[in-house]
Amino acid sequence: MRRETLVGLASRSLLVPALAFALTLGAALGVLPSDHPRVAHAASIASAQDGNWDAPTTWTGGVVPGAEDTVTVGAGHTVTVVAGTSAAAASLAVAGAVVNNGILTVSGAISGAGSVSQYVGATLSAGGDVTVTTLSAVTNPNTVNYTGAAQTVKGTTYHHLGISGSATKTLAGATSTNGYLRVAAGAAATTAGGVAIGTELCLAAAAQFTVAAGHTVTVGGNVEVGSATCGTAGADAVLTNNGIVTVSGAVSGGGTLVNAANATLNLGGSGTIATLTATASPNTVNYAGAGQTVKGTTYHHLTFSGTSAAMFGDVTVNGTLGLTNGTVQTGASALILPASGSVNRTTGHVIGNLRKDVATGATARTFEVGMQGFAPVTVVFGNVTVAGSLTVSTTAGDHPSTGWSGLSSTQSVNRYWTLTNGGISFDTYGVTFTFPAGNLDGGTSTDALLVGRYDGGAWTLPTVGTRTATTTQVTGLTAFGDFQIAQVAVAVAPPPVVVPPTPTPVPVPLPVPAPADLPTVALGAPSIAATSTLLPATVVATSSTGAYATVSVPAGALLIGSTVQVAAIVSQAALTTAAPPPTGLSIVAGFQINARTNLGVALTGNFFKPVVVEFFLPTASVPAGTVAQDLVLAFWNGTTWTAVPATVVINGNGSAVVTASLTHFTVFSVQSRPPTPATPATGTFSPAPVAGVTITSWSGGDLTGLLTALTGSKSAWVFVGGRTIGYVINAPAFVNADFVALYPTGAPAGTFMVVVR
């Protein structure tokens, strides 16, 4: 075997079978140019002076290092990789300085007491450990890639940092990036200390990133797991947190984020990652931003400390739900607390469906809900025999069906609550509703608030318990539904209107007499019927004379659960003594009609709809010769009888039916005037009459003239003989020729004054 030496390739040998030789190229042969084909065998090449990496004069022997070479940059030398060029080495030992403006690839270690500096647009790839004393890689942008097997990532500040290759890369303490940290497909990394990532942590398909226990990782932007942003997308990418991870932006991608036992995940953005595993006990996920999307999954501890978050799927919290600040909106989903779950609230609340498991026995649950303010609900069960769940929400504004609940929409708490049973069996429960003081309508008395329960299209009024300035309690409930808090609705009475007899009675709002002003008379056995808002009710009471009153209450006329009581007055003589009728009239039948709420409170306001009352008088109660104009329906106002417009029908057998539409109940009587011959009425009008108007008395006399009313008036009264007679003006300015008014027979001659009311 012979060995020959080539001058200029010191210590580099070529081995040929059966022959070993060394060839030395002398100076006379010159130096090989940098682009001359070279034999691809490892060499140790050292810098000779400052210069560019691709310049032969920079290197001892005039040979530019290749990817297979071991390169040393000597002390005091600065070697520069020029922008737009590439350089490579098997390893790099730096005693001086390397300045990278292009692409530098080192398949092995980068070591030495010198420095490697990354400049704009530079890329450095290292396949071994990087232990060089100074690695300056903060210039924006530049990238350092760790591409080998089990490497240690130097603890320094990078702009962009890439992880690729086999085995696991270990990020030393104090590692940070101003840009991204990307883990390529199939690569893995773990922490050995705190890591701060400037803009993005991204894992490609099958990539893994593990935060070790006790370590903190902060990400100034988003986290993408299994994303194509950093290579190939894939569901098998996994980010495992055993320490504390704080993300300013969103967590997304098709992969999995595992929040392990004792770990904390703080999210400033939305959680839309395909899989978030956060059930380990204990671990905490904290949504700390604004306008966040909450991942619909099961959590151990879940905290909301930001300003707002929204759910797009059911969320279950096995541990503690922290409502530190702001709101979380559930939408159509539910925030669920099983029996093991609890709530730790500071100032936050749930907008939407909060569902809690309810255990057996005497159980109490508080629901931290609200909308446009905190409005929690506390439910106390007497005895739960079958465990289940209860879902509670509250909605701003009055219930859409309040208008026919019998509750006031102008004296209410401007919100309602919805309670939905999830399989609980129980005896009774009580509930306390809390509301912001600002929810109350002006003028609302909290001491007078009732609670209406709406379920299946019907309203009921549960028993009210304790009231405070911002809470109302109801007790003894056996079912759930929607709940509205308000005072009893009181209809506002329109101006008094009296009409002549017509086939269709017109309701007249009646003054409300004080109970002490009602006549003290004996009543017959009362007839009572309950009313609702959905079905009409009819009540009939009959007197000893055979007269009877039929009260027909339409749906929605009275408060939900009200009762109507009708009783005939036993003695007409006693009623006449207690409440004398006007001169010339006699009482032929009397009835007392009352209405009360389901709590026994008398209804003191006018009804929501007119109530039709029909009084039947048998033949024996109607004087012979009576015509329709001889019968008057009147109510007792506490001091006198006041006529009520009514339709009177005299039947062929002499019996009579008097029908009227009423908006309030009190004592009513049918009064009769003895039949008298028709006599013409006389008198004068003010203003002066004009021909063409007929005024007909009850007994038939006529008087002609024109009555002028104030412009815009719709109703008027005529004072005749000291009595008030009413009529309706159909035209806004004056009475037409078809006008008919009623006034008592026998009125003295005098001035008939038209008074517009």
C-alpha positions in Angstrom: 0.0 0.0 0.0 1.6 3.4 -1.1 0.7 6.8 0.2 1.3 10.0 -1.8 0.6 13.6 -0.7 -1.2 16.4 -2.6 0.2 19.8 -1.7 -2.5 22.1 -0.7 -4.7 19.3 0.7 -2.6 18.8 3.8 -3.5 15.6 5.7 -6.3 14.8 3.4 -5.8 11.3 2.0 -7.3 9.3 -0.8 -7.4 5.6 -0.3 -7.5 3.4 -3.4 -7.6 -0.4 -3.2 -4.1 -1.9 -3.1 -2.6 1.5 -3.3 -2.0 4.3 -0.9 -0.4 7.5 -2.0 0.1 11.1 -1.0 0.2 13.9 -3.5 1.5 17.3 -2.6 0.6 20.3 -4.9 3.4 22.8 -4.5 3.0 26.5 -4.7 4.0 26.4 -8.3 0.7 24.6 -9.1 -1.3 27.5 -7.6 -4.4 27.5 -5.4 -7.6 25.9 -6.5 -10.4 28.4 -7.2 -13.3 28.5 -4.8 -15.7 27.1 -7.4 -13.4 24.3 -8.5 -14.8 20.8 -8.0 -13.7 19.4 -4.6 -13.5 16.0 -3.3 -16.3 15.7 -0.7 -14.3 14.6 2.4 -14.3 16.1 5.8 -11.6 18.6 6.6 -10.8 20.9 9.5 -10.7 24.4 8.2 -9.8 27.5 10.2 -10.1 31.2 9.4 -7.0 33.1 8.2 -8.4 36.6 8.6 -11.5 38.7 8.5 -13.6 38.2 5.4 -16.7 36.7 3.8 -17.4 33.0 4.2 -17.4 32.4 0.5 -14.0 34.1 -0.1 -11.1 31.6 -0.2 -8.8 34.2 1.2 -10.7 34.2 4.4 -9.6 30.6 5.1 -6.3 29.0 5.8 -5.2 27.2 2.7 -7.6 29.2 0.6 -10.3 26.6 0.7 -14.0 27.6 1.4 -15.5 25.2 4.0 -18.2 22.8 2.9 -21.0 21.0 4.7 -18.7 18.1 5.6 -16.0 20.3 7.2 -15.2 21.2 10.8 -14.9 25.0 10.8 -13.0 27.2 13.3 -13.3 30.9 13.4 -10.2 32.2 15.2 -10.0 34.8 17.9 -10.0 38.3 16.5 -11.5 37.1 13.1 -15.0 38.1 11.9 -16.4 35.9 9.1 -19.5 37.1 7.3 -22.1 35.1 5.4 -23.2 37.6 2.8 -26.9 38.2 2.1 -28.2 36.0 -0.7 -25.5 33.4 -0.1 -25.4 30.1 1.7 -22.8 28.6 3.9 -22.5 25.2 5.6 -20.3 23.3 8.0 -20.3 20.0 9.9 -19.6 21.9 13.1 -18.6 25.4 14.0 -16.3 26.6 16.7 -16.2 30.3 17.1 -13.5 32.1 19.1 -14.0 35.3 17.1 -17.3 36.3 15.4 -19.6 35.0 12.8 -22.0 37.5 11.2 -24.9 35.9 9.3 -26.8 37.8 6.6 -27.7 34.8 4.5 -28.2 31.1 5.2 -25.9 29.3 7.5 -26.4 25.5 8.1 -24.4 23.7 10.7 -25.2 20.0 11.0 -23.4 19.6 14.3 -22.7 21.8 17.3 -22.0 25.5 17.4 -19.6 26.2 20.2 -16.8 28.5 21.4 -16.2 31.6 23.4 -17.0 33.9 20.5 -20.3 35.2 19.0 -22.7 34.3 16.2 -24.9 37.3 15.1 -28.1 37.0 13.0 -29.0 40.0 10.9 -32.0 40.9 8.8 -33.4 38.0 6.8 -30.8 35.5 8.1 -31.4 31.9 8.8 -29.3 29.7 11.0 -29.9 26.0 11.2 -28.1 24.0 13.9 -28.1 20.2 14.1 -26.3 20.0 17.4 -26.2 21.8 20.7 -25.6 25.5 20.5 -23.2 26.5 23.3 -21.4 29.4 21.7 -21.0 32.1 24.4 -23.0 34.7 22.5 -25.9 34.0 20.1 -27.4 37.3 19.0 -30.6 36.6 17.1 -33.1 39.4 17.9 -32.9 41.3 14.6 -36.3 41.4 12.9 -36.7 39.2 11.0 -34.3 36.3 11.4 -34.8 32.7 12.1 -32.8 30.1 14.1 -33.8 26.5 13.5 -32.8 23.5 15.7 -32.9 20.6 13.3 -31.1 17.7 15.0 -32.0 15.0 17.4 -31.9 15.5 21.2 -30.7 19.1 21.3 -30.6 21.7 23.9 -32.0 25.0 22.7 -29.8 27.8 23.9 -31.4 30.1 26.5 -31.4 33.4 24.8 -33.7 35.8 22.9 -34.6 34.9 19.3 -36.7 36.6 16.8 -38.1 33.4 15.1 -37.3 30.0 16.5 -37.9 26.7 14.7 -37.9 23.2 16.0 -37.6 20.2 13.6 -35.9 16.8 13.4 -36.1 13.7 15.5 -36.1 13.3 19.3 -37.0 16.0 21.7 -35.5 19.5 21.9 -35.1 20.9 25.4 -35.6 24.7 25.7 -33.2 26.0 28.3 -34.3 28.5 30.9 -34.7 32.2 29.8 -35.5 31.2 26.2 -37.7 33.8 24.5 -38.7 34.9 21.1 -39.8 38.2 19.7 -41.5 36.4 16.9 -42.8 32.9 16.6 -41.8 29.5 17.9 -42.7 26.8 15.4 -42.5 23.0 15.9 -42.4 21.2 12.6 -44.2 18.0 11.7 -43.1 15.1 13.8 -40.8 17.2 16.0 -41.0 17.6 19.8 -39.9 20.1 22.4 -40.1 20.5 26.1 -39.2 23.2 28.6 -36.4 23.3 31.1 -37.3 26.7 32.3 -39.5 29.7 31.6 -40.2 30.5 27.9 -41.6 33.7 26.5 -42.9 33.6 22.9 -43.6 36.9 21.2 -46.2 36.4 18.6 -47.1 32.7 18.0 -46.6 29.2 19.1 -47.4 26.8 16.3 -47.3 23.0 16.1 -47.6 21.1 12.8 -49.0 17.6 12.3 -47.7 15.1 14.9 -45.7 17.8 16.6 -45.5 17.9 20.4 -44.8 20.7 22.8 -44.6 20.0 26.6 -44.5 22.6 29.3 -42.9 20.9 32.3 -44.3 21.3 35.8 -43.2 24.4 37.5 -42.4 26.2 34.3 -44.2 29.2 32.8 -44.8 29.8 29.1 -46.2 33.1 27.8 -47.4 33.7 24.3 -47.9 37.2 23.1 -50.1 36.2 20.2 -51.9 33.0 19.2 -51.3 29.3 19.8 -52.0 27.0 16.8 -51.9 23.2 17.4 -52.1 21.0 14.3 -52.0 24.0 12.0 -50.9 24.3 8.4 -49.4 27.7 9.3 -46.2 25.9 10.4 -46.3 23.0 8.0 -48.8 20.2 7.6 -52.1 20.4 9.5 -53.0 17.4 11.6 -55.2 16.3 14.5 -52.3 14.4 16.1 -50.4 17.6 17.2 -50.4 17.9 21.0 -49.6 20.8 23.4 -49.3 19.5 26.9 -49.3 22.0 29.8 -48.0 20.8 33.2 -47.1 24.3 34.3 -48.6 27.7 33.6 -49.3 28.8 30.0 -50.5 32.3 29.3 -51.8 33.1 25.8 -52.7 36.7 24.8 -54.4 35.6 21.7 -56.5 32.6 20.6 -55.9 28.9 20.8 -56.9 27.1 17.6 -56.1 24.3 15.2 -57.1 20.7 14.6 -54.9 19.2 17.4 -55.2 18.8 21.1 -54.3 21.0 24.1 -54.0 19.0 27.3 -54.2 21.0 30.6 -52.8 18.5 33.0 -53.2 18.2 36.8 -52.1 21.4 38.6 -51.7 23.3 35.4 -53.1 26.7 34.6 -54.0 28.0 31.2 -54.7 31.7 30.9 -56.4 32.7 27.6 -56.7 36.2 26.4 -58.4 35.2 23.1 -60.8 32.6 21.9 -60.6 28.9 22.5 -61.5 27.2 19.2 -59.0 24.4 19.2 -60.5 21.1 18.1 -59.8 19.3 21.4 -59.2 20.9 24.8 -58.7 18.4 27.6 -59.0 20.1 30.9 -60.6 17.6 33.3 -57.5 16.6 35.3 -57.9 17.5 39.0 -57.0 20.1 39.8 -56.3 22.3 36.7 -57.6 25.7 35.8 -58.5 27.4 32.6 -58.9 31.1 32.8 -60.6 33.2 30.1 -59.1 36.6 30.7 -59.8 38.7 27.6 -62.7 40.5 25.9 -65.1 39.1 23.3 -63.7 35.6 23.7 -65.1 32.3 22.3 -65.3 29.7 25.0 -64.4 26.1 24.0 -67.4 23.9 24.6 -66.0 21.1 26.7 -65.6 19.8 30.3 -63.3 21.7 32.7 -62.2 21.1 36.2 -61.8 24.7 37.4 -63.0 27.4 35.0 -62.5 31.1 35.6 -63.8 34.1 33.7 -61.7 37.1 34.7 -62.0 39.1 31.4 -64.7 41.5 30.3 -66.8 39.2 28.1 -66.9 35.7 26.7 -69.4 33.7 24.6 -70.1 30.0 24.5 -71.1 28.1 21.3 -71.5 24.7 23.0 -72.3 23.3 26.4 -69.6 23.8 29.1 -69.4 21.6 32.2 -67.4 22.6 35.3 -66.6 19.8 37.7 -64.7 22.0 40.1 -65.0 25.7 40.8 -66.6 28.2 38.3 -64.9 31.5 39.0 -67.0 34.5 38.0 -64.2 37.0 38.8 -65.3 39.7 36.3 -67.4 40.5 33.3 -69.9 38.2 31.7 -70.2 34.9 29.9 -73.0 34.5 27.4 -74.3 31.0 26.9 -76.5 31.6 23.9 -78.6 28.4 23.2 -76.0 26.3 25.2 -75.8 25.8 28.9 -73.1 26.4 31.5 -73.4 23.3 33.6 -72.4 22.6 37.2 -72.8 19.0 38.4 -73.2 18.2 42.1 -69.4 18.5 42.6 -69.3 22.0 41.0 -69.4 25.3 42.9 -69.2 29.0 42.1 -66.8 31.6 43.4 -68.1 35.0 42.3 -66.6 38.4 42.6 -68.4 40.7 40.1 -69.1 38.5 37.1 -72.3 36.7 36.1 -73.8 34.4 33.5 -76.0 35.8 30.6 -78.1 32.9 29.5 -78.6 29.3 30.8 -76.9 28.4 34.0 -77.7 24.8 34.9 -77.0 23.2 38.3 -77.5 19.7 39.6 -80.0 19.5 42.5 -79.4 16.7 45.0 -82.0 15.0 47.1 -83.2 16.3 50.4 -83.7 19.9 51.5 -81.6 21.6 48.9 -80.8 25.2 48.1 -79.1 26.5 44.9 -78.2 30.0 43.9 -77.9 30.9 40.2 -75.5 33.7 39.4 -77.3 35.0 36.3 -78.0 38.5 34.9 -78.5 40.6 31.8 -78.0 44.3 31.8 -77.1 43.9 35.5 -76.7 41.1 38.0 -80.0 39.4 38.8 -79.4 36.2 40.7 -82.0 33.6 41.8 -82.0 31.5 44.9 -84.2 28.4 44.9 -84.9 26.5 48.2 -86.5 23.1 47.9 -88.5 21.6 50.7 -87.7 18.0 49.9 -86.2 16.6 46.7 -87.0 13.0 46.2 -85.4 12.5 42.8 -82.2 14.4 41.9 -82.0 16.3 38.7 -81.0 19.7 37.4 -82.5 23.2 37.2 -81.7 25.7 34.5 -82.1 29.4 35.2 -81.8 32.4 32.9 -83.0 36.0 33.0 -84.0 38.3 30.1 -84.0 42.0 30.1 -87.4 43.7 29.5 -90.9 42.8 30.6 -92.2 39.4 29.6 -93.9 39.5 26.2 -97.2 38.3 27.6 -97.3 40.7 30.5 -100.1 42.6 28.8 -102.7 40.0 29.6 -101.2 38.7 32.9 -103.0 41.2 35.1 -99.6 42.6 36.0 -98.6 46.2 35.2 -96.0 46.8 32.5 -95.5 50.3 33.7 -94.9 49.4 37.4 -92.7 46.4 37.1 -89.2 45.0 37.3 -88.0 45.3 33.7 -86.8 41.7 33.3 -88.1 38.2 33.7 -86.6 34.9 34.8 -87.0 31.4 33.2 -86.6 28.3 35.4 -86.6 24.9 33.6 -86.8 21.6 35.4 -84.4 18.8 34.4 -86.0 15.8 36.0 -86.3 16.9 39.7 -89.1 15.4 41.8 -89.9 17.5 44.9 -92.7 18.7 47.1 -92.5 22.5 47.0 -90.0 25.2 46.6 -89.5 28.9 47.2 -87.5 31.3 45.1 -86.0 34.7 45.8 -85.4 37.0 42.8 -82.8 39.7 43.1 -82.7 42.6 40.7 -80.8 45.9 40.3 -82.7 48.9 41.6 -82.4 50.5 38.2 -84.7 47.8 36.7 -87.7 49.3 38.5 -90.1 51.5 36.6 -90.6 55.0 38.1 -93.3 55.1 40.7 -93.2 51.4 41.4 -93.7 50.4 45.1 -91.6 47.4 46.0 -93.9 46.7 48.9 -96.7 46.1 46.4 -94.8 43.8 44.0 -96.4 40.5 43.0 -94.8 37.7 41.0 -96.6 36.1 38.0 -95.6 32.7 36.8 -96.2 31.9 33.1 -96.4 28.3 31.9 -98.2 26.6 29.1 -99.9 29.9 28.0 -101.4 30.6 31.4 -100.5 33.0 34.3 -100.7 32.2 38.0 -99.9 34.3 41.0 -97.8 32.4 43.6 -97.8 33.4 47.3 -95.5 36.4 47.9 -93.1 36.1 50.8 -90.5 38.6 51.8 -89.9 41.8 49.9 -87.0 44.2 50.0 -86.0 47.1 47.9 -84.2 44.8 45.4 -85.6 41.3 46.1 -89.0 39.6 46.0 -89.7 36.1 47.3 -92.5 33.6 46.4 -93.2 30.4 48.2 -95.1 27.2 47.9 -94.5 26.6 44.2 -94.9 23.2 42.7 -93.9 23.9 39.0 -91.5 26.1 37.1 -91.8 28.5 34.2 -91.3 32.2 33.4 -91.5 34.7 36.3 -92.4 38.4 36.0 -92.4 40.8 39.0 -94.8 43.8 38.9 -97.6 45.5 40.6 -101.2 44.7 39.9 -102.3 46.4 36.7 -104.9 49.2 37.3 -106.7 50.3 34.2 -106.9 54.1 33.7 -110.6 55.0 33.5 -111.6 57.0 30.4 -113.9 60.0 30.7 -117.4 59.0 31.7 -119.6 58.2 28.7 -123.3 57.5 28.9 -125.2 56.3 25.9 -128.8 55.8 25.0 -130.2 52.3 24.8 -128.7 50.4 21.9 -128.6 46.7 20.9 -124.9 46.5 21.9 -124.3 47.9 25.4 -121.4 50.3 25.8 -119.2 49.8 28.9 -119.2 52.6 31.4 -116.3 53.0 33.9 -117.9 53.2 37.3 -116.5 55.2 40.3 -115.0 52.9 42.9 -117.0 53.3 46.2 -115.3 52.7 49.5 -116.4 49.4 51.1 -117.8 51.3 54.0 -120.2 53.2 51.7 -122.0 50.0 50.5 -125.5 49.5 51.8 -125.7 47.2 54.8 -128.2 44.7 53.6 -128.6 40.9 53.9 -127.3 38.9 50.9 -128.3 35.6 49.6 -125.9 32.7 49.1 -123.2 34.0 46.8 -122.2 32.3 43.6 -118.5 32.2 43.0 -116.4 31.4 39.9 -112.6 31.6 39.3 -111.4 33.2 36.2 -108.2 32.8 34.1 -106.6 34.7 31.3 -107.4 32.0 28.8 -111.0 30.9 29.5 -114.1 32.9 30.1 -116.1 32.5 33.3 -119.9 32.8 34.0 -121.4 33.4 37.4 -125.2 33.3 38.1 -127.0 34.3 41.3 -130.8 34.0 41.8 -132.9 36.0 44.3 -135.9 34.6 46.2 -138.2 36.4 43.7 -136.8 34.6 40.8 -134.7 37.4 39.5 -131.2 36.5 38.6 -128.0 38.1 37.5 -125.6 36.5 35.0 -122.0 37.8 34.9 -120.0 36.8 31.8 -116.3 37.5 32.3 -114.3 37.3 29.1 -110.8 35.9 28.9 -108.2 38.5 30.0 -110.7 40.8 31.7 -109.4 40.3 35.3 -106.2 39.4 37.0 -105.1 35.8 36.7 -106.7 33.6 39.3 -109.3 36.1 40.3 -112.7 35.2 41.7 -116.1 36.8 40.9 -118.8 36.7 43.5 -122.4 37.5 42.8 -125.1 37.6 45.5 -128.8 38.6 45.4 -130.0 41.1 47.9 -132.6 39.4 50.0 -134.9 42.3 50.8 -135.7 45.0 48.3 -137.3 47.0 51.1 -134.1 46.8 53.1 -132.1 48.0 50.1 -134.5 50.8 49.5 -134.1 52.0 53.1 -130.3 51.7 53.0 -129.9 53.3 49.6 -133.1 55.2 48.6 -133.7 55.5 44.9 -134.5 58.8 43.1 -138.0 60.2 43.5 -140.5 58.3 41.4 -138.4 55.2 41.1 -138.6 51.9 43.0 -136.1 49.1 43.3 -137.4 45.8 41.8 -134.1 43.7 42.1 -130.7 44.2 43.7 -127.4 42.4 43.4 -123.9 42.8 44.9 -121.0 41.8 42.6 -117.4 41.6 43.8 -114.1 40.5 42.3 -111.0 39.6 44.2 -107.4 38.4 43.4 -106.3 34.9 44.3 -104.8 36.5 47.4 -108.1 37.8 48.5 -107.4 41.4 47.6 -110.4 43.3 46.3 -109.9 44.5 42.7 -110.1 48.3 43.0 -109.4 49.2 39.4 -111.4 49.0 36.3 -111.2 45.8 34.3 -109.0 45.1 31.3 -112.0 44.3 29.2 -115.7 45.0 29.6 -117.7 42.4 31.5 -121.3 41.8 30.3 -124.0 41.5 33.1 -127.5 40.4 32.3 -130.3 41.0 34.9 -133.5 38.9 34.4 -136.7 40.1 36.1 -139.6 37.6 36.3 -143.1 38.9 35.3 -144.1 39.3 38.9 -141.2 41.8 39.4 -142.2 44.0 36.4 -145.1 46.4 36.9 -147.9 45.9 34.4 -147.7 48.3 31.4 -144.0 48.8 31.8 -142.2 49.7 28.6 -138.4 49.5 28.1 -137.9 53.2 29.0 -139.5 52.6 32.4 -136.6 50.3 33.7 -133.3 51.8 34.8 -130.1 50.1 35.8 -128.1 52.0 38.4 -125.1 51.5 40.7 -124.7 52.8 44.2 -121.7 55.3 44.4 -121.8 55.6 48.1 -124.3 58.4 48.4 -126.7 58.1 45.4 -127.7 55.8 42.6 -126.1 56.6 39.2 -127.8 55.4 36.0 -125.9 52.9 33.9 -126.6 52.7 30.1 -128.3 49.4 29.4 -130.4 47.6 26.9 -133.9 46.8 28.1 -136.0 44.1 26.5 -139.7 43.6 27.7 -140.7 40.0 26.8 -144.2 39.0 25.7 -145.0 37.5 29.1 -144.1 40.8 30.8 -140.7 39.6 32.1 -137.7 41.8 31.3 -134.0 41.5 30.6 -131.6 44.3 31.3 -128.1 44.0 29.8 -125.1 46.2 30.3 -121.3 46.2 29.8 -119.4 47.1 33.0 -115.8 47.9 33.9 -116.2 47.7 37.6 -118.3 45.8 40.2 -120.3 47.1 43.1 -124.0 47.1 44.2 -126.5 47.2 41.3 -130.3 47.6 41.2 -132.9 47.6 38.5 -135.4 50.4 39.2 -138.8 50.9 37.8 -140.8 54.0 37.1 -144.6 53.6 37.1 -146.0 53.9 33.6 -147.5 57.4 32.9 -149.2 58.8 29.8 -147.0 60.5 27.3 -146.7 64.2 28.0 -144.8 66.6 25.8 -141.8 68.2 27.4 -141.5 71.9 27.4 -138.7 74.3 27.9 -136.0 76.2 26.2 -132.5 75.4 25.2 -129.3 77.3 25.6 -127.9 78.0 23.1 -131.2 78.8 21.2 -132.7 75.8 19.5 -132.9 75.4 15.8 -135.5 73.3 14.0 -134.7 69.8 12.9 -133.7 68.1 16.2 -136.0 65.7 18.1 -135.6 65.2 21.8 -137.7 62.3 23.1 -138.7 62.0 26.8 -138.9 58.6 28.5 -142.7 59.0 28.2 -142.7 60.1 24.6 -143.0 63.9 24.5 -141.1 65.7 21.8 -139.2 69.0 21.7 -137.4 70.4 18.7 -134.3 72.4 18.4 -130.5 72.2 17.7 -128.0 71.5 20.5 -124.5 72.9 19.7 -121.5 71.1 21.4 -117.9 72.3 21.8 -115.7 71.4 18.8 -114.1 68.1 19.2 -116.4 66.8 21.9 -117.6 63.3 21.8 -119.9 63.2 24.8 -122.2 65.5 26.6 -124.8 65.7 29.4 -128.1 67.5 29.6 -129.4 68.8 32.9 -133.2 68.3 32.9 -135.3 68.9 36.0 -132.2 68.6 38.2 -131.2 65.3 36.8 -128.3 64.4 34.5 -129.2 62.8 31.2 -126.5 61.7 28.9 -126.1 61.4 25.1 -123.4 60.9 22.5 -122.6 63.5 19.9 -121.6 61.7 16.7 -120.3 64.8 14.9 -117.5 66.9 16.4 -119.3 70.3 16.2 -123.0 69.9 16.7 -125.9 67.4 17.1 -127.5 66.1 13.9 -131.2 65.7 13.2 -131.2 62.0 14.3 -130.2 62.9 17.9 -132.1 61.2 20.7 -131.7 62.1 24.3 -133.5 60.9 27.4 -134.7 62.9 30.4 -137.3 62.4 33.1 -141.0 62.7 32.5 -142.6 65.6 34.3 -139.5 67.9 34.3 -140.6 71.5 35.0 -140.5 74.0 32.3 -137.2 75.9 32.3 -133.8 76.1 30.7 -132.3 72.8 29.5 -128.5 73.4 29.8 -126.1 71.4 27.5 -122.9 70.7 29.4 -119.9 69.2 27.5 -117.8 66.9 29.7 
